[in-house]
Amino acid sequence: MSERAAPFHCPYCGDEDLRPSELETPRGQGAAWECAACNRAFRLKFLGLLASGLQAAHHDGAHTDGLHGEDSDS
């Protein structure tokens, strides 16, 4: 498995013209990428896996909005 995760789109402008940054990135700091379209640089970093208990809650089959546990159907 590679240390770098390759993004498909710039998180700022959505363009696909991305290149890995040539600046040295310390291990564990995330991979740096540069967008040629908007001239921005950003990093990608894996933070970890979510616990299964943090998934969207469903009560009695009713869909909730996930913010306050209120039914979105009402």
CHARMM-style PDB file with segment names, atoms N, HN, CA, C and O in Angstrom:
ATOM      1  N   MET     1       0.845  -1.177   0.000  1.00  0.00      PROA
ATOM      2  CA  MET     1       0.000   0.000   0.000  1.00  0.00      PROA
ATOM      3  C   MET     1       0.887   1.237   0.000  1.00  0.00      PROA
ATOM      4  O   MET     1       1.891   1.289   0.710  1.00  0.00      PROA
ATOM      5  N   SER     2       0.521   2.207  -0.781  1.00  0.00      PROA
ATOM      6  HN  SER     2      -0.295   2.164  -1.358  1.00  0.00      PROA
ATOM      7  CA  SER     2       1.280   3.442  -0.910  1.00  0.00      PROA
ATOM      8  C   SER     2       0.995   4.372   0.262  1.00  0.00      PROA
ATOM      9  O   SER     2      -0.095   4.352   0.832  1.00  0.00      PROA
ATOM     10  N   GLU     3       1.982   5.186   0.614  1.00  0.00      PROA
ATOM     11  HN  GLU     3       2.868   5.203   0.150  1.00  0.00      PROA
ATOM     12  CA  GLU     3       1.790   6.166   1.673  1.00  0.00      PROA
ATOM     13  C   GLU     3       0.902   7.313   1.203  1.00  0.00      PROA
ATOM     14  O   GLU     3       0.229   7.944   2.019  1.00  0.00      PROA
ATOM     15  N   ARG     4       0.890   7.591  -0.096  1.00  0.00      PROA
ATOM     16  HN  ARG     4       1.437   7.079  -0.758  1.00  0.00      PROA
ATOM     17  CA  ARG     4       0.114   8.707  -0.634  1.00  0.00      PROA
ATOM     18  C   ARG     4      -1.259   8.261  -1.106  1.00  0.00      PROA
ATOM     19  O   ARG     4      -1.405   7.233  -1.768  1.00  0.00      PROA
ATOM     20  N   ALA     5      -2.255   9.049  -0.756  1.00  0.00      PROA
ATOM     21  HN  ALA     5      -2.136   9.884  -0.219  1.00  0.00      PROA
ATOM     22  CA  ALA     5      -3.593   8.870  -1.302  1.00  0.00      PROA
ATOM     23  C   ALA     5      -3.750   9.910  -2.401  1.00  0.00      PROA
ATOM     24  O   ALA     5      -3.474  11.089  -2.179  1.00  0.00      PROA
ATOM     25  N   ALA     6      -4.177   9.501  -3.552  1.00  0.00      PROA
ATOM     26  HN  ALA     6      -4.401   8.543  -3.733  1.00  0.00      PROA
ATOM     27  CA  ALA     6      -4.274  10.420  -4.685  1.00  0.00      PROA
ATOM     28  C   ALA     6      -5.675  11.016  -4.776  1.00  0.00      PROA
ATOM     29  O   ALA     6      -6.643  10.281  -4.969  1.00  0.00      PROA
ATOM     30  N   PRO     7      -5.800  12.336  -4.641  1.00  0.00      PROA
ATOM     31  CA  PRO     7      -7.111  12.972  -4.799  1.00  0.00      PROA
ATOM     32  C   PRO     7      -7.481  13.055  -6.280  1.00  0.00      PROA
ATOM     33  O   PRO     7      -6.601  13.093  -7.140  1.00  0.00      PROA
ATOM     34  N   PHE     8      -8.753  13.082  -6.570  1.00  0.00      PROA
ATOM     35  HN  PHE     8      -9.468  13.051  -5.872  1.00  0.00      PROA
ATOM     36  CA  PHE     8      -9.222  13.193  -7.949  1.00  0.00      PROA
ATOM     37  C   PHE     8      -9.628  14.621  -8.303  1.00  0.00      PROA
ATOM     38  O   PHE     8      -9.612  14.999  -9.475  1.00  0.00      PROA
ATOM     39  N   HSD     9      -9.993  15.419  -7.290  1.00  0.00      PROA
ATOM     40  HN  HSD     9     -10.006  15.112  -6.339  1.00  0.00      PROA
ATOM     41  CA  HSD     9     -10.438  16.793  -7.513  1.00  0.00      PROA
ATOM     42  C   HSD     9      -9.859  17.702  -6.435  1.00  0.00      PROA
ATOM     43  O   HSD     9      -9.611  17.265  -5.311  1.00  0.00      PROA
ATOM     44  N   CYS    10      -9.649  18.955  -6.779  1.00  0.00      PROA
ATOM     45  HN  CYS    10      -9.851  19.310  -7.692  1.00  0.00      PROA
ATOM     46  CA  CYS    10      -9.218  19.960  -5.807  1.00  0.00      PROA
ATOM     47  C   CYS    10     -10.377  20.223  -4.846  1.00  0.00      PROA
ATOM     48  O   CYS    10     -11.505  20.414  -5.301  1.00  0.00      PROA
ATOM     49  N   PRO    11     -10.138  20.240  -3.534  1.00  0.00      PROA
ATOM     50  CA  PRO    11     -11.224  20.499  -2.589  1.00  0.00      PROA
ATOM     51  C   PRO    11     -11.710  21.951  -2.616  1.00  0.00      PROA
ATOM     52  O   PRO    11     -12.752  22.259  -2.038  1.00  0.00      PROA
ATOM     53  N   TYR    12     -10.977  22.837  -3.274  1.00  0.00      PROA
ATOM     54  HN  TYR    12     -10.131  22.586  -3.744  1.00  0.00      PROA
ATOM     55  CA  TYR    12     -11.346  24.250  -3.319  1.00  0.00      PROA
ATOM     56  C   TYR    12     -12.097  24.623  -4.591  1.00  0.00      PROA
ATOM     57  O   TYR    12     -13.136  25.281  -4.527  1.00  0.00      PROA
ATOM     58  N   CYS    13     -11.576  24.206  -5.757  1.00  0.00      PROA
ATOM     59  HN  CYS    13     -10.732  23.671  -5.809  1.00  0.00      PROA
ATOM     60  CA  CYS    13     -12.201  24.616  -7.019  1.00  0.00      PROA
ATOM     61  C   CYS    13     -12.806  23.451  -7.796  1.00  0.00      PROA
ATOM     62  O   CYS    13     -13.562  23.677  -8.741  1.00  0.00      PROA
ATOM     63  N   GLY    14     -12.493  22.214  -7.422  1.00  0.00      PROA
ATOM     64  HN  GLY    14     -11.879  22.030  -6.655  1.00  0.00      PROA
ATOM     65  CA  GLY    14     -13.051  21.049  -8.092  1.00  0.00      PROA
ATOM     66  C   GLY    14     -12.318  20.622  -9.354  1.00  0.00      PROA
ATOM     67  O   GLY    14     -12.712  19.645  -9.990  1.00  0.00      PROA
ATOM     68  N   ASP    15     -11.260  21.334  -9.729  1.00  0.00      PROA
ATOM     69  HN  ASP    15     -10.940  22.128  -9.212  1.00  0.00      PROA
ATOM     70  CA  ASP    15     -10.523  20.999 -10.939  1.00  0.00      PROA
ATOM     71  C   ASP    15      -9.740  19.699 -10.745  1.00  0.00      PROA
ATOM     72  O   ASP    15      -9.469  19.290  -9.616  1.00  0.00      PROA
ATOM     73  N   GLU    16      -9.383  19.063 -11.849  1.00  0.00      PROA
ATOM     74  HN  GLU    16      -9.603  19.396 -12.766  1.00  0.00      PROA
ATOM     75  CA  GLU    16      -8.667  17.787 -11.801  1.00  0.00      PROA
ATOM     76  C   GLU    16      -7.178  17.917 -12.088  1.00  0.00      PROA
ATOM     77  O   GLU    16      -6.476  16.906 -12.123  1.00  0.00      PROA
ATOM     78  N   ASP    17      -6.678  19.122 -12.294  1.00  0.00      PROA
ATOM     79  HN  ASP    17      -7.248  19.944 -12.266  1.00  0.00      PROA
ATOM     80  CA  ASP    17      -5.263  19.331 -12.633  1.00  0.00      PROA
ATOM     81  C   ASP    17      -4.429  19.405 -11.354  1.00  0.00      PROA
ATOM     82  O   ASP    17      -3.993  20.481 -10.945  1.00  0.00      PROA
ATOM     83  N   LEU    18      -4.214  18.243 -10.730  1.00  0.00      PROA
ATOM     84  HN  LEU    18      -4.568  17.369 -11.062  1.00  0.00      PROA
ATOM     85  CA  LEU    18      -3.488  18.164  -9.461  1.00  0.00      PROA
ATOM     86  C   LEU    18      -2.145  17.489  -9.660  1.00  0.00      PROA
ATOM     87  O   LEU    18      -1.991  16.594 -10.492  1.00  0.00      PROA
ATOM     88  N   ARG    19      -1.177  17.942  -8.874  1.00  0.00      PROA
ATOM     89  HN  ARG    19      -1.302  18.669  -8.199  1.00  0.00      PROA
ATOM     90  CA  ARG    19       0.168  17.357  -8.912  1.00  0.00      PROA
ATOM     91  C   ARG    19       0.676  17.208  -7.482  1.00  0.00      PROA
ATOM     92  O   ARG    19       0.386  18.047  -6.629  1.00  0.00      PROA
ATOM     93  N   PRO    20       1.436  16.141  -7.216  1.00  0.00      PROA
ATOM     94  CA  PRO    20       2.051  16.023  -5.888  1.00  0.00      PROA
ATOM     95  C   PRO    20       3.025  17.177  -5.678  1.00  0.00      PROA
ATOM     96  O   PRO    20       3.764  17.547  -6.591  1.00  0.00      PROA
ATOM     97  N   SER    21       3.024  17.736  -4.486  1.00  0.00      PROA
ATOM     98  HN  SER    21       2.424  17.435  -3.745  1.00  0.00      PROA
ATOM     99  CA  SER    21       3.955  18.815  -4.168  1.00  0.00      PROA
ATOM    100  C   SER    21       5.370  18.262  -4.125  1.00  0.00      PROA
ATOM    101  O   SER    21       5.597  17.137  -3.679  1.00  0.00      PROA
ATOM    102  N   GLU    22       6.308  19.055  -4.588  1.00  0.00      PROA
ATOM    103  HN  GLU    22       6.123  19.969  -4.950  1.00  0.00      PROA
ATOM    104  CA  GLU    22       7.708  18.625  -4.567  1.00  0.00      PROA
ATOM    105  C   GLU    22       8.395  18.972  -3.251  1.00  0.00      PROA
ATOM    106  O   GLU    22       9.552  18.606  -3.044  1.00  0.00      PROA
ATOM    107  N   LEU    23       7.696  19.673  -2.361  1.00  0.00      PROA
ATOM    108  HN  LEU    23       6.757  19.970  -2.529  1.00  0.00      PROA
ATOM    109  CA  LEU    23       8.256  19.994  -1.051  1.00  0.00      PROA
ATOM    110  C   LEU    23       8.276  18.739  -0.188  1.00  0.00      PROA
ATOM    111  O   LEU    23       7.364  17.915  -0.256  1.00  0.00      PROA
ATOM    112  N   GLU    24       9.321  18.599   0.621  1.00  0.00      PROA
ATOM    113  HN  GLU    24      10.062  19.268   0.676  1.00  0.00      PROA
ATOM    114  CA  GLU    24       9.420  17.455   1.527  1.00  0.00      PROA
ATOM    115  C   GLU    24       8.300  17.532   2.560  1.00  0.00      PROA
ATOM    116  O   GLU    24       8.082  18.574   3.179  1.00  0.00      PROA
ATOM    117  N   THR    25       7.605  16.433   2.736  1.00  0.00      PROA
ATOM    118  HN  THR    25       7.782  15.586   2.234  1.00  0.00      PROA
ATOM    119  CA  THR    25       6.557  16.350   3.741  1.00  0.00      PROA
ATOM    120  C   THR    25       7.021  15.397   4.830  1.00  0.00      PROA
ATOM    121  O   THR    25       7.314  14.235   4.549  1.00  0.00      PROA
ATOM    122  N   PRO    26       7.094  15.874   6.080  1.00  0.00      PROA
ATOM    123  CA  PRO    26       7.492  14.970   7.169  1.00  0.00      PROA
ATOM    124  C   PRO    26       6.517  13.798   7.279  1.00  0.00      PROA
ATOM    125  O   PRO    26       5.313  13.962   7.085  1.00  0.00      PROA
ATOM    126  N   ARG    27       7.039  12.636   7.588  1.00  0.00      PROA
ATOM    127  HN  ARG    27       8.018  12.502   7.745  1.00  0.00      PROA
ATOM    128  CA  ARG    27       6.209  11.436   7.708  1.00  0.00      PROA
ATOM    129  C   ARG    27       5.105  11.666   8.736  1.00  0.00      PROA
ATOM    130  O   ARG    27       5.357  12.175   9.828  1.00  0.00      PROA
ATOM    131  N   GLY    28       3.892  11.288   8.379  1.00  0.00      PROA
ATOM    132  HN  GLY    28       3.688  10.874   7.492  1.00  0.00      PROA
ATOM    133  CA  GLY    28       2.753  11.441   9.276  1.00  0.00      PROA
ATOM    134  C   GLY    28       2.044  12.776   9.161  1.00  0.00      PROA
ATOM    135  O   GLY    28       1.033  12.991   9.829  1.00  0.00      PROA
ATOM    136  N   GLN    29       2.548  13.679   8.331  1.00  0.00      PROA
ATOM    137  HN  GLN    29       3.369  13.505   7.788  1.00  0.00      PROA
ATOM    138  CA  GLN    29       1.934  15.001   8.187  1.00  0.00      PROA
ATOM    139  C   GLN    29       0.906  15.059   7.061  1.00  0.00      PROA
ATOM    140  O   GLN    29       0.212  16.066   6.921  1.00  0.00      PROA
ATOM    141  N   GLY    30       0.794  14.029   6.276  1.00  0.00      PROA
ATOM    142  HN  GLY    30       1.357  13.211   6.390  1.00  0.00      PROA
ATOM    143  CA  GLY    30      -0.143  14.020   5.161  1.00  0.00      PROA
ATOM    144  C   GLY    30       0.552  14.412   3.875  1.00  0.00      PROA
ATOM    145  O   GLY    30       1.525  15.166   3.891  1.00  0.00      PROA
ATOM    146  N   ALA    31       0.056  13.904   2.769  1.00  0.00      PROA
ATOM    147  HN  ALA    31      -0.734  13.291   2.756  1.00  0.00      PROA
ATOM    148  CA  ALA    31       0.646  14.186   1.458  1.00  0.00      PROA
ATOM    149  C   ALA    31       0.212  15.566   0.976  1.00  0.00      PROA
ATOM    150  O   ALA    31      -0.963  15.919   1.069  1.00  0.00      PROA
ATOM    151  N   ALA    32       1.156  16.338   0.465  1.00  0.00      PROA
ATOM    152  HN  ALA    32       2.111  16.051   0.390  1.00  0.00      PROA
ATOM    153  CA  ALA    32       0.850  17.675  -0.048  1.00  0.00      PROA
ATOM    154  C   ALA    32       0.592  17.601  -1.550  1.00  0.00      PROA
ATOM    155  O   ALA    32       1.301  16.909  -2.281  1.00  0.00      PROA
ATOM    156  N   TRP    33      -0.428  18.320  -1.996  1.00  0.00      PROA
ATOM    157  HN  TRP    33      -1.004  18.881  -1.402  1.00  0.00      PROA
ATOM    158  CA  TRP    33      -0.813  18.374  -3.404  1.00  0.00      PROA
ATOM    159  C   TRP    33      -0.962  19.822  -3.829  1.00  0.00      PROA
ATOM    160  O   TRP    33      -1.247  20.691  -3.004  1.00  0.00      PROA
ATOM    161  N   GLU    34      -0.768  20.085  -5.112  1.00  0.00      PROA
ATOM    162  HN  GLU    34      -0.536  19.380  -5.782  1.00  0.00      PROA
ATOM    163  CA  GLU    34      -0.900  21.433  -5.664  1.00  0.00      PROA
ATOM    164  C   GLU    34      -1.916  21.409  -6.794  1.00  0.00      PROA
ATOM    165  O   GLU    34      -1.911  20.502  -7.626  1.00  0.00      PROA
ATOM    166  N   CYS    35      -2.787  22.413  -6.818  1.00  0.00      PROA
ATOM    167  HN  CYS    35      -2.790  23.150  -6.142  1.00  0.00      PROA
ATOM    168  CA  CYS    35      -3.779  22.554  -7.877  1.00  0.00      PROA
ATOM    169  C   CYS    35      -3.298  23.642  -8.830  1.00  0.00      PROA
ATOM    170  O   CYS    35      -3.099  24.787  -8.424  1.00  0.00      PROA
ATOM    171  N   ALA    36      -3.113  23.283 -10.094  1.00  0.00      PROA
ATOM    172  HN  ALA    36      -3.275  22.353 -10.424  1.00  0.00      PROA
ATOM    173  CA  ALA    36      -2.645  24.251 -11.088  1.00  0.00      PROA
ATOM    174  C   ALA    36      -3.750  25.235 -11.467  1.00  0.00      PROA
ATOM    175  O   ALA    36      -3.450  26.352 -11.890  1.00  0.00      PROA
ATOM    176  N   ALA    37      -5.007  24.854 -11.327  1.00  0.00      PROA
ATOM    177  HN  ALA    37      -5.251  23.947 -10.983  1.00  0.00      PROA
ATOM    178  CA  ALA    37      -6.119  25.711 -11.734  1.00  0.00      PROA
ATOM    179  C   ALA    37      -6.316  26.902 -10.788  1.00  0.00      PROA
ATOM    180  O   ALA    37      -6.474  28.033 -11.246  1.00  0.00      PROA
ATOM    181  N   CYS    38      -6.309  26.655  -9.476  1.00  0.00      PROA
ATOM    182  HN  CYS    38      -6.181  25.735  -9.104  1.00  0.00      PROA
ATOM    183  CA  CYS    38      -6.555  27.745  -8.519  1.00  0.00      PROA
ATOM    184  C   CYS    38      -5.300  28.142  -7.747  1.00  0.00      PROA
ATOM    185  O   CYS    38      -5.343  29.029  -6.894  1.00  0.00      PROA
ATOM    186  N   ASN    39      -4.178  27.477  -8.052  1.00  0.00      PROA
ATOM    187  HN  ASN    39      -4.144  26.757  -8.744  1.00  0.00      PROA
ATOM    188  CA  ASN    39      -2.886  27.814  -7.452  1.00  0.00      PROA
ATOM    189  C   ASN    39      -2.886  27.654  -5.929  1.00  0.00      PROA
ATOM    190  O   ASN    39      -2.268  28.444  -5.215  1.00  0.00      PROA
ATOM    191  N   ARG    40      -3.584  26.628  -5.441  1.00  0.00      PROA
ATOM    192  HN  ARG    40      -4.086  25.986  -6.021  1.00  0.00      PROA
ATOM    193  CA  ARG    40      -3.620  26.345  -4.006  1.00  0.00      PROA
ATOM    194  C   ARG    40      -2.882  25.046  -3.722  1.00  0.00      PROA
ATOM    195  O   ARG    40      -2.784  24.168  -4.579  1.00  0.00      PROA
ATOM    196  N   ALA    41      -2.373  24.944  -2.518  1.00  0.00      PROA
ATOM    197  HN  ALA    41      -2.452  25.658  -1.822  1.00  0.00      PROA
ATOM    198  CA  ALA    41      -1.743  23.714  -2.043  1.00  0.00      PROA
ATOM    199  C   ALA    41      -2.553  23.211  -0.852  1.00  0.00      PROA
ATOM    200  O   ALA    41      -3.065  24.002  -0.059  1.00  0.00      PROA
ATOM    201  N   PHE    42      -2.663  21.898  -0.735  1.00  0.00      PROA
ATOM    202  HN  PHE    42      -2.247  21.255  -1.379  1.00  0.00      PROA
ATOM    203  CA  PHE    42      -3.404  21.311   0.377  1.00  0.00      PROA
ATOM    204  C   PHE    42      -2.782  19.970   0.721  1.00  0.00      PROA
ATOM    205  O   PHE    42      -2.011  19.415  -0.062  1.00  0.00      PROA
ATOM    206  N   ARG    43      -3.122  19.451   1.900  1.00  0.00      PROA
ATOM    207  HN  ARG    43      -3.748  19.903   2.535  1.00  0.00      PROA
ATOM    208  CA  ARG    43      -2.612  18.159   2.358  1.00  0.00      PROA
ATOM    209  C   ARG    43      -3.765  17.183   2.543  1.00  0.00      PROA
ATOM    210  O   ARG    43      -4.884  17.565   2.888  1.00  0.00      PROA
ATOM    211  N   LEU    44      -3.462  15.926   2.306  1.00  0.00      PROA
ATOM    212  HN  LEU    44      -2.554  15.616   2.026  1.00  0.00      PROA
ATOM    213  CA  LEU    44      -4.389  14.837   2.599  1.00  0.00      PROA
ATOM    214  C   LEU    44      -3.797  14.025   3.729  1.00  0.00      PROA
ATOM    215  O   LEU    44      -2.618  13.671   3.702  1.00  0.00      PROA
ATOM    216  N   LYS    45      -4.617  13.731   4.720  1.00  0.00      PROA
ATOM    217  HN  LYS    45      -5.575  14.018   4.742  1.00  0.00      PROA
ATOM    218  CA  LYS    45      -4.134  12.944   5.849  1.00  0.00      PROA
ATOM    219  C   LYS    45      -5.253  12.033   6.333  1.00  0.00      PROA
ATOM    220  O   LYS    45      -6.375  12.481   6.571  1.00  0.00      PROA
ATOM    221  N   PHE    46      -4.939  10.765   6.474  1.00  0.00      PROA
ATOM    222  HN  PHE    46      -4.027  10.401   6.281  1.00  0.00      PROA
ATOM    223  CA  PHE    46      -5.890   9.805   7.013  1.00  0.00      PROA
ATOM    224  C   PHE    46      -5.941   9.985   8.526  1.00  0.00      PROA
ATOM    225  O   PHE    46      -4.911   9.890   9.193  1.00  0.00      PROA
ATOM    226  N   LEU    47      -7.122  10.243   9.072  1.00  0.00      PROA
ATOM    227  HN  LEU    47      -7.958  10.321   8.530  1.00  0.00      PROA
ATOM    228  CA  LEU    47      -7.255  10.480  10.504  1.00  0.00      PROA
ATOM    229  C   LEU    47      -7.564   9.215  11.294  1.00  0.00      PROA
ATOM    230  O   LEU    47      -7.190   9.118  12.463  1.00  0.00      PROA
ATOM    231  N   GLY    48      -8.230   8.253  10.690  1.00  0.00      PROA
ATOM    232  HN  GLY    48      -8.534   8.331   9.740  1.00  0.00      PROA
ATOM    233  CA  GLY    48      -8.556   7.017  11.381  1.00  0.00      PROA
ATOM    234  C   GLY    48      -9.930   6.515  10.991  1.00  0.00      PROA
ATOM    235  O   GLY    48     -10.631   7.141  10.196  1.00  0.00      PROA
ATOM    236  N   LEU    49     -10.308   5.389  11.551  1.00  0.00      PROA
ATOM    237  HN  LEU    49      -9.739   4.880  12.197  1.00  0.00      PROA
ATOM    238  CA  LEU    49     -11.609   4.798  11.277  1.00  0.00      PROA
ATOM    239  C   LEU    49     -12.622   5.285  12.300  1.00  0.00      PROA
ATOM    240  O   LEU    49     -12.293   5.493  13.468  1.00  0.00      PROA
ATOM    241  N   LEU    50     -13.856   5.463  11.850  1.00  0.00      PROA
ATOM    242  HN  LEU    50     -14.124   5.293  10.902  1.00  0.00      PROA
ATOM    243  CA  LEU    50     -14.931   5.851  12.754  1.00  0.00      PROA
ATOM    244  C   LEU    50     -15.449   4.622  13.486  1.00  0.00      PROA
ATOM    245  O   LEU    50     -15.496   3.526  12.928  1.00  0.00      PROA
ATOM    246  N   ALA    51     -15.833   4.814  14.727  1.00  0.00      PROA
ATOM    247  HN  ALA    51     -15.795   5.705  15.181  1.00  0.00      PROA
ATOM    248  CA  ALA    51     -16.434   3.726  15.489  1.00  0.00      PROA
ATOM    249  C   ALA    51     -17.805   3.424  14.897  1.00  0.00      PROA
ATOM    250  O   ALA    51     -18.486   4.336  14.429  1.00  0.00      PROA
ATOM    251  N   SER    52     -18.213   2.185  14.909  1.00  0.00      PROA
ATOM    252  HN  SER    52     -17.660   1.444  15.290  1.00  0.00      PROA
ATOM    253  CA  SER    52     -19.503   1.821  14.312  1.00  0.00      PROA
ATOM    254  C   SER    52     -20.667   2.503  15.023  1.00  0.00      PROA
ATOM    255  O   SER    52     -21.729   2.670  14.424  1.00  0.00      PROA
ATOM    256  N   GLY    53     -20.502   2.893  16.263  1.00  0.00      PROA
ATOM    257  HN  GLY    53     -19.639   2.757  16.750  1.00  0.00      PROA
ATOM    258  CA  GLY    53     -21.562   3.574  16.996  1.00  0.00      PROA
ATOM    259  C   GLY    53     -21.789   5.006  16.557  1.00  0.00      PROA
ATOM    260  O   GLY    53     -22.778   5.619  16.959  1.00  0.00      PROA
ATOM    261  N   LEU    54     -20.901   5.556  15.744  1.00  0.00      PROA
ATOM    262  HN  LEU    54     -20.097   5.059  15.417  1.00  0.00      PROA
ATOM    263  CA  LEU    54     -21.051   6.934  15.290  1.00  0.00      PROA
ATOM    264  C   LEU    54     -21.776   7.051  13.959  1.00  0.00      PROA
ATOM    265  O   LEU    54     -21.905   8.154  13.429  1.00  0.00      PROA
ATOM    266  N   GLN    55     -22.248   5.949  13.412  1.00  0.00      PROA
ATOM    267  HN  GLN    55     -22.144   5.053  13.843  1.00  0.00      PROA
ATOM    268  CA  GLN    55     -22.985   5.995  12.154  1.00  0.00      PROA
ATOM    269  C   GLN    55     -24.350   6.616  12.387  1.00  0.00      PROA
ATOM    270  O   GLN    55     -24.808   6.710  13.525  1.00  0.00      PROA
ATOM    271  N   ALA    56     -25.004   7.039  11.309  1.00  0.00      PROA
ATOM    272  HN  ALA    56     -24.632   6.963  10.384  1.00  0.00      PROA
ATOM    273  CA  ALA    56     -26.321   7.676  11.406  1.00  0.00      PROA
ATOM    274  C   ALA    56     -27.291   6.756  12.142  1.00  0.00      PROA
ATOM    275  O   ALA    56     -27.363   5.558  11.868  1.00  0.00      PROA
ATOM    276  N   ALA    57     -28.021   7.330  13.064  1.00  0.00      PROA
ATOM    277  HN  ALA    57     -27.963   8.304  13.286  1.00  0.00      PROA
ATOM    278  CA  ALA    57     -28.965   6.557  13.867  1.00  0.00      PROA
ATOM    279  C   ALA    57     -30.307   6.466  13.151  1.00  0.00      PROA
ATOM    280  O   ALA    57     -30.781   7.446  12.577  1.00  0.00      PROA
ATOM    281  N   HSD    58     -30.914   5.283  13.188  1.00  0.00      PROA
ATOM    282  HN  HSD    58     -30.528   4.487  13.655  1.00  0.00      PROA
ATOM    283  CA  HSD    58     -32.246   5.072  12.633  1.00  0.00      PROA
ATOM    284  C   HSD    58     -33.103   4.486  13.752  1.00  0.00      PROA
ATOM    285  O   HSD    58     -32.770   3.444  14.317  1.00  0.00      PROA
ATOM    286  N   HSD    59     -34.205   5.160  14.065  1.00  0.00      PROA
ATOM    287  HN  HSD    59     -34.474   6.007  13.606  1.00  0.00      PROA
ATOM    288  CA  HSD    59     -35.095   4.701  15.123  1.00  0.00      PROA
ATOM    289  C   HSD    59     -36.362   4.136  14.497  1.00  0.00      PROA
ATOM    290  O   HSD    59     -37.059   4.847  13.773  1.00  0.00      PROA
ATOM    291  N   ASP    60     -36.670   2.882  14.760  1.00  0.00      PROA
ATOM    292  HN  ASP    60     -36.103   2.304  15.348  1.00  0.00      PROA
ATOM    293  CA  ASP    60     -37.877   2.218  14.261  1.00  0.00      PROA
ATOM    294  C   ASP    60     -38.038   2.373  12.754  1.00  0.00      PROA
ATOM    295  O   ASP    60     -39.163   2.454  12.261  1.00  0.00      PROA
ATOM    296  N   GLY    61     -36.948   2.415  12.026  1.00  0.00      PROA
ATOM    297  HN  GLY    61     -36.034   2.349  12.427  1.00  0.00      PROA
ATOM    298  CA  GLY    61     -37.016   2.505  10.577  1.00  0.00      PROA
ATOM    299  C   GLY    61     -37.243   3.906  10.047  1.00  0.00      PROA
ATOM    300  O   GLY    61     -37.224   4.101   8.832  1.00  0.00      PROA
ATOM    301  N   ALA    62     -37.459   4.897  10.915  1.00  0.00      PROA
ATOM    302  HN  ALA    62     -37.475   4.739  11.902  1.00  0.00      PROA
ATOM    303  CA  ALA    62     -37.683   6.279  10.470  1.00  0.00      PROA
ATOM    304  C   ALA    62     -36.345   6.940  10.199  1.00  0.00      PROA
ATOM    305  O   ALA    62     -35.389   6.757  10.952  1.00  0.00      PROA
ATOM    306  N   HSD    63     -36.280   7.695   9.137  1.00  0.00      PROA
ATOM    307  HN  HSD    63     -37.057   7.843   8.525  1.00  0.00      PROA
ATOM    308  CA  HSD    63     -35.047   8.402   8.783  1.00  0.00      PROA
ATOM    309  C   HSD    63     -34.927   9.658   9.642  1.00  0.00      PROA
ATOM    310  O   HSD    63     -35.899  10.397   9.801  1.00  0.00      PROA
ATOM    311  N   THR    64     -33.747   9.900  10.192  1.00  0.00      PROA
ATOM    312  HN  THR    64     -32.957   9.300  10.063  1.00  0.00      PROA
ATOM    313  CA  THR    64     -33.512  11.108  10.976  1.00  0.00      PROA
ATOM    314  C   THR    64     -32.541  12.002  10.244  1.00  0.00      PROA
ATOM    315  O   THR    64     -31.776  11.544   9.395  1.00  0.00      PROA
ATOM    316  N   ASP    65     -32.574  13.289  10.578  1.00  0.00      PROA
ATOM    317  HN  ASP    65     -33.196  13.661  11.268  1.00  0.00      PROA
ATOM    318  CA  ASP    65     -31.678  14.229   9.905  1.00  0.00      PROA
ATOM    319  C   ASP    65     -30.263  14.157  10.453  1.00  0.00      PROA
ATOM    320  O   ASP    65     -29.360  14.764   9.877  1.00  0.00      PROA
ATOM    321  N   GLY    66     -30.038  13.440  11.541  1.00  0.00      PROA
ATOM    322  HN  GLY    66     -30.772  12.947  12.009  1.00  0.00      PROA
ATOM    323  CA  GLY    66     -28.701  13.255  12.078  1.00  0.00      PROA
ATOM    324  C   GLY    66     -28.217  14.403  12.941  1.00  0.00      PROA
ATOM    325  O   GLY    66     -27.162  14.298  13.565  1.00  0.00      PROA
ATOM    326  N   LEU    67     -28.966  15.501  12.991  1.00  0.00      PROA
ATOM    327  HN  LEU    67     -29.823  15.586  12.483  1.00  0.00      PROA
ATOM    328  CA  LEU    67     -28.527  16.645  13.778  1.00  0.00      PROA
ATOM    329  C   LEU    67     -29.115  16.611  15.178  1.00  0.00      PROA
ATOM    330  O   LEU    67     -28.383  16.722  16.162  1.00  0.00      PROA
ATOM    331  N   HSD    68     -30.424  16.458  15.275  1.00  0.00      PROA
ATOM    332  HN  HSD    68     -31.018  16.367  14.476  1.00  0.00      PROA
ATOM    333  CA  HSD    68     -31.079  16.492  16.572  1.00  0.00      PROA
ATOM    334  C   HSD    68     -31.925  15.256  16.817  1.00  0.00      PROA
ATOM    335  O   HSD    68     -32.682  15.199  17.785  1.00  0.00      PROA
ATOM    336  N   GLY    69     -31.800  14.268  15.943  1.00  0.00      PROA
ATOM    337  HN  GLY    69     -31.185  14.314  15.157  1.00  0.00      PROA
ATOM    338  CA  GLY    69     -32.582  13.059  16.098  1.00  0.00      PROA
ATOM    339  C   GLY    69     -34.034  13.232  15.717  1.00  0.00      PROA
ATOM    340  O   GLY    69     -34.854  12.366  16.024  1.00  0.00      PROA
ATOM    341  N   GLU    70     -34.380  14.335  15.051  1.00  0.00      PROA
ATOM    342  HN  GLU    70     -33.713  15.038  14.801  1.00  0.00      PROA
ATOM    343  CA  GLU    70     -35.760  14.585  14.657  1.00  0.00      PROA
ATOM    344  C   GLU    70     -36.040  13.892  13.340  1.00  0.00      PROA
ATOM    345  O   GLU    70     -35.159  13.766  12.489  1.00  0.00      PROA
ATOM    346  N   ASP    71     -37.278  13.442  13.179  1.00  0.00      PROA
ATOM    347  HN  ASP    71     -37.994  13.544  13.870  1.00  0.00      PROA
ATOM    348  CA  ASP    71     -37.656  12.823  11.913  1.00  0.00      PROA
ATOM    349  C   ASP    71     -37.640  13.866  10.818  1.00  0.00      PROA
ATOM    350  O   ASP    71     -38.170  14.963  10.991  1.00  0.00      PROA
ATOM    351  N   SER    72     -37.031  13.530   9.687  1.00  0.00      PROA
ATOM    352  HN  SER    72     -36.600  12.638   9.546  1.00  0.00      PROA
ATOM    353  CA  SER    72     -36.994  14.465   8.567  1.00  0.00      PROA
ATOM    354  C   SER    72     -38.279  14.406   7.758  1.00  0.00      PROA
ATOM    355  O   SER    72     -38.517  15.267   6.911  1.00  0.00      PROA
ATOM    356  N   ASP    73     -39.126  13.382   8.012  1.00  0.00      PROA
ATOM    357  HN  ASP    73     -38.932  12.683   8.700  1.00  0.00      PROA
ATOM    358  CA  ASP    73     -40.371  13.232   7.267  1.00  0.00      PROA
ATOM    359  C   ASP    73     -41.457  14.172   7.766  1.00  0.00      PROA
ATOM    360  O   ASP    73     -42.417  14.433   7.041  1.00  0.00      PROA
ATOM    361  N   SER    74     -41.333  14.688   8.987  1.00  0.00      PROA
ATOM    362  HN  SER    74     -40.554  14.475   9.576  1.00  0.00      PROA
ATOM    363  CA  SER    74     -42.392  15.523   9.550  1.00  0.00      PROA
ATOM    364  C   SER    74     -42.209  16.976   9.242  1.00  0.00      PROA
ATOM    365  OT1 SER    74     -43.025  17.801   9.653  1.00  0.00      PROA
TER     366      SER     74
END
